[in-house]
Amino acid sequence: MIRLTCPGCKKIFKVLKPRTGLRMSCPYCTRQLLVPRSVQVEAEKEPNIFWLLIKNIASPIVLITAIVLAIKDVPGVVDFLRWAFANAGANGQVTMVAIAGIGLIYFAVLTMKREERVARLKAERNLLEQRLRSKETELKQIEENNFRLAEEGVKEDIWRRDVIGPPLFVDKEKRNACFISLLNLKGGVGKTTLAANLGACLALMDRPLKVLLIDLDFQATLSNMSVEASTLLTAQRMRHTAERLLDPQLTVDDFKQLLVGINQVANGRLIIADDSLERMDFQTQAKFFLKPEHDARFLFRKILHQREITDYFDVVIFDCPPRLTTSTVNALTTSDYVLVPTKLDERSFEAIPRTLAFLNRLRSIAQPKIVGVVANEVQFWRRPQLLKVHERGMVRLKEILKATDPDLYVFEAMVELSTDVAFSNEKNIVPCVDTDIRQAYFHATAVELRERISK
């Protein structure tokens, strides 16, 4: 074991089994270190020889003596051992002594090994505790930064800052790909399930489209329902995730490495998300807040509006989180359309004016057209008759939209709540892969969406 001093954060930590040339991360600042060239190495002090003698020899002897004394107090044991030793003969006595000696040595070795293992586990536990304290400190710092940034955001809406030389927004008529953001600032409206299944439907139609789904929620629900766990882990390990889209140095070749296939959807591709996206969202927003010249609002557009990408895909669907994140703003500045899914209940209705107000607030930098509002997870009495509670909900939804924006379109097709869809979501396969589910629940909505974006 050695002690290493990180040249970045200057903190000291322990390494149990260091090897020359081994690359490792500092548990405090996650800086990559090379042992021992890029760090200052402090060797542990040599242990005291006398203490080692007591620990490795005297301790087992004391334990063995205690066992012998305990056996001695058992009635008849000592007399039996004396009788057996006296009647064993010379060869038998030598054998008994040898067996007893070997047993004592074996017991002493086992005791020493056990103590070494306990010491190693304690050292590992201490290292893990150091890392845990470091992560707790880092999390606390991030929370404080988020809070401070939110306070400053109230004073200044950084997303509406003046734009200096944004990447060109290529007109829809001059490219093949159409960009659609699914957005609702309320969670739990079935937005991710709808995004996955609309994408799969468009890719599996009689005239299939080439579809790209981009997961922008660090919870990665869309990613988990669309690809195998092994594929997901490989992409996360290689950092082929949505956070790379916020890298201003990302090239088209780098972008292609982010694409993974959607299970059983030949024309579907996906860019997965993980929890690193949340950190990158905050870092990019904070950098833009401190240094306005590092504009964080058009990073998606810079890469996704390039001809190599817009010529290959027909539809790109962003699954936006129910939060105002850097990725959400980037999706909107890239998109041609916004689709707003909602449930037919009052809590979901409350979020619609807030979502529309957010879109209007960004009108100076993003002008996507609201392609419509789609009722999700509805229940029918007998098709096409909705349950009374959802029938009243649909009337209420149209009243709210009329008061907010009379020109907003409500999809005629509605997505029915289904246990078949819920069970399929747990199998790493998009439910629409099943032809019966596709036709029963999502096909009509996908057809209506295709017609509206083709106008």
N, C-alpha and C positions, 0 to 999 in steps of 0.2 A: 504494500500500500504506500502511496506517496501523496503529498499535498501539492496541489497546483494553484498558482496565482494567475487568474485570468488577466490578460493585458487590457481588456476592454473595461470591465467593471471593477477591476482591482480586488475582487473578492477571492478568498481562499476556499477551496473545497477538496475533498478527498477522492482519490481514484483507487479502487481496490486492486485491480490487476492491470497496471499500465504496460503498454508495449510500445517500443520505439516506432514512430511513424503512424501510430494509431490516431485516427481522426475522431473527435468527440465534441460534444456541445457543452458549453458552460451551463450549469443548472440555474444560474441567476439571470444571465443576459442572452442565453442561447447562441452566443458567438461560437463559430466553428474554430476548434483548436487542433493543433498538431502536436502530439507528444513526442519528444520534449522540446522541439525546436522553437515553436512559436509561443511557449509559455515558460515562465520561471518555475523551475522544479525545486521543491524543498523536500529532501529525503527525511523520513521519519527518524526519530532518535532510536539508537540501538537499545533494545530492552535490556534490563539488568539481568546478568547471568544468575545471580542468587535467586531472584524472583522467578526466573524460568525453572530453576531446579525445584523450588517449592511447588510451583504450579503444576509441573508435568510429572514429578516423581512423588513428592511428599503427599500431594493431594490424593492420588489413587491408593497409596499405602494406608493413609488414614481411613479411607473408605473401606478397604479390605479388612483392616483391623476391626472396624466397627461391625462388619458382617461376621467375622470370626467370633467376636465377643457375644454377638447375638446368638450365634449357633451354640456357643458353649453353655448358654443358659437353658437350652432345650434338654429336658431329662433324657438320659440314655445315649445321646449323640456322642459325647466324648468317650464313654466306655466302649461303644461300638467301634469307633475309629481306632482306639488303642488295641482292641482285640483283633481287628482286621489287620492292623499294621504288624502286630506281633506274630501273627500266624501266616503272613504272606510270604515268608522266606526272603532270602537276600535279593533275588531277582524281582520279586513282587514289590519289595520295599522300594527298590530303585525306580521301578515303573510308577509306583504311586507318587513318589516325590517328584519325578519328572512330569507327570500329568498335572500335579498341583502347581508346579512352577510354570508350566506352559499356560495353564489356566489363569494364573495370576498375571503373567505377562500380557496375555490376550486381553484380559479385563482392563489392565492398565492402558494398553494401546487404544482400546475402545473409548475409555474415558478421556484420553488426550484428544482423540479425533472429535469426540462430541464437544469438548470445550472449544476446539478450533472452529467447528461449525457454528457454535453459538456466537463466538466472537465475530465471525464473518457475517452472520445474519444481523447482529447488532450494528455492525458497520454499514451494511446495506440499508438497514432501517434508518440510521442517522442521515445517510445520504438522501433517502427518499423524503425524510422530514425537512431537510434543507431545501429540496426542490419544491415541496409543498408550500413552505413558507415563502419561497421566491415567487411561485405562481399566485399565491394569495396577495402578495404585495403588488404584483403586476396587475392583477384583476382590480384591486382597489384603485390603483393609479388610472387604469382605463375608465373605471366608473367615474372618478373625479374629473378626468378629461372630458368624458361625455357630458357630464353635468355642466362643466364650464363652457363647453362648446354650445350646448343647448341654450345657456343663458345669453351667450354672445349672439347666437342665431336669432334670438328674439329682438335684439337691438338692431341687427343687420341681417337681412335675408341674403345670404351669400349666393344663393342660386340665381338671384336676379341681378347680380352684378353686371356691369357693362361687358359686352363680349368683344374680345380683341382677336380678330382673325380666326374664327372657328373653322374646323374642317368642313369642306363642302358637303351640303346635304344634296345628294343626287336625286333629282326628280324621279318620281315613281315611273313616269312614262319612259325614262331613259335607262331603266334597269329591269331585270327579270324578277328579283326577289321583292317580296312584300313583307314589311316588318309590323308585327302586331304585339302590343303589350296587354297582358291580362292584369288588371289592377283593381283593387278595392282596398281601401285603408282600414277595413275590418277583417280580422282573421276568422277562419271557421266557416266561410261561405262556399267551400268546395272548389276554390279557384285552381289549386294545383291539380286536382283530379280532372277538372275540366280541361286544363291546358294540355295534360298528357293525352287525354282521349281525343280531343279535337285534332291535335297533331297527328296521332295515329290514324284517325279516320281520313284525314286529308291524304296521308301517305298510302292508305289501303283502298282508296276508291277505284272505280273502274278506270278513270283517268287519273292515275296517282300523281301527286305532287312530291317534290323533294323537300322534306321538312327538316328544319333545325329547331330543337327545343333548347332553351338556355335557362337553367335553374339559377335564379338570383336570390334565393332564400337560403341562408346558411344552415337551416334545419335539414335541407337536402331531401325533403319528402319526394319531390319529383324524381330526383336521382335514384332514390332507393326503390321506387316503384317501376323504374324503366330498365335497369341493368342489373346484372348479376353482382352479388356482393364481392366476388373476387375481382371483377373488372373495376368496381368502385374503389376498392382498396388500392389496386395498382395505379389508377389515375391519381388518387390522393397522395400516394407515396411519391409519385413523379411530379407532383404539383401541376398536373394537367387539369386544372379546375378553373371555375369562372373568375376567380380573383385575378388571373393573368390578363383578363380583358381590361383591367384597370392599369395595366402597365403601358406607359406611353411608348415604350420601345418594342412592343409586340409587332412581329412581322406576320405576313400571310403564312409563311412556312411554319412559324411557331403556332399560329392559330389552328392550322390543320392537325397539329398534334393534340389539340384539346378535344377533338371530336371522337366520341365513342358511339358504337352502334346501339340502337334500341332493340331490345329483345323481340325477335320475330317480326320486326318492321324493317324490311329491306331498304326502303327509301327514307328511313328516319335516322337522324343523328342527334346527339345530345351533348351539351357541355354541362358537366356536373358541378355541384357546389359542395362545400364543406364549411366548417366553422372558421377557417382561415379567411373567408370572404368578409365576415363581420369586421375582423381586424383591419383588413385592407380598405374596406369602406370608410372606416373611421380615419385611418392614416391619410388616405387620399383627400378626404374632406378637410382634415386639420391642416394639411399642407396647403390646400387652396385658400383656407381661411387666413393663414399667416402670410402666404406668398401668392397674391392674386395672379401673377404671371403664370403659375402652374395651374391652368384651368382644368378642373376635374369633371366638367359637364359633358364633354364631347369625345371622351376616350373610346367609347363603343363605336360611335359613328366613324371615327378615324380608321378603324380596321374593318368594320362590317360593311361599309359602303364602297369598299374597293371592288373593282370589276370582277376579279377572280372569284369572289365570294357571291356577289349578287348575280353572277351568271350561272352559278352552280345550283343554288337553292332557289326554290319557288316561294317558300314561306318560312319566315323566321319568327318564332313565338317566344316572347319573354314571359317567364313566370315570375312576376314581381312580388316581393314581400309586402305585407300590410303595414309598411313603415316607410318613412321618408329617408331613404338611404342614397348614397352616392350612385349605387348601381341602378336604383329605380329612376333617378334623374337621367342617367345615361341612356337607359332603355327608352325613355320618353323622347329624348332629343334625337334618337335614332329612328323611332317608329313612325309609320304612316297612319296607324290606327290604334285605338284603345278599345278593348272589350271589357265591359264591367259586369262581372257575375254577381248575383245576389240571391240570397234566400228570401222567401216571402214571409218575413217576420219583421216586427218593428225595429229590433236592434240592428238588423242588416240595413233597413231603410235609412236609419239615422246616419249611416256612413256614406250614403250616396252623395248628398249635398257636400259633405266634407271632401270627398274624393274629387268631385267636379270643381270645387273651389280651389283645390290644390292644382288641378290641371290648368285652370284659368290663371292662377298665380304664376305659373311657369310659361305663360303664353309668349313671353318675350324671347324665350330660348327654345321652346318646343311647341310645335303646332300639329300634333297628331289629331286626326279626326276621330271622334267617338263613333265607332261603327255600330254600337248599340249596347243595350242592357239585356242580359239573358237571365231568366229565372232558373235557378239551379236547385236540385234536390227537392223538387215538388212532388206532391202525392195526388194521385187521381182516384176519384170514386169509381168511375168507369170512363175510360177514354172516349171523348176528349174532355169529360166532365171532371174538374178539379174537386178535391175536398172543399167543403164550405169555407174552412179557415184559410185555405190557400186561394180560393176564389176571391174572398174579401181582400186577401193580401195583394193579389194582382191588381184589383181596383185601386187599392191604396198606393201601390207602386206607381201606377200611371198618374195619379193625382200629384204625387211628389215630383215626378219628372216634369209634368206640365207646369208646375209652379216654379221649378228650377230652370228648365230650358224646354220650351214647347216643341222644339225640333228634334229632341232626342228620340231615337228609335228603340222600340222594345221588340225583341225577337219573338216571332210567332211560335217558333219551336221552343219547347221547354225540356229541361233535363230532369228525368224522373229519379227520385230516390230509390236505390236498389241495393239489396243485400248481395246480389251477384257481383256488383261493382266493388263493394266494400271487401268481400272475400278475395277477389282477384287482385286488389291492391297489395295484398300481403305476400304475393308470390313472385315479386320482381318481374312481373309481366303486366304491361298496360292492358286493362280490361278489354279495350276495343279490338285487341288481337282476336278475340272470340267473335266470330261473325254474328252469332245470335245477339250478344250483348251490344255489338256495334249497331246493328240494325234497330234494336229495341230502344236504345237510350241516347245515342249520340249522333247517329247518321243525319237526322233531319237538321239538327243544329249546325253540323259541319257543312251541309249543303247550303243552308241559308247564309252562313258566314262566307263561304266561297263565292256565292253570288254577289254579296254586298261588296267584297273587296275587289271583285272583277269589274265593277261598274266604272 
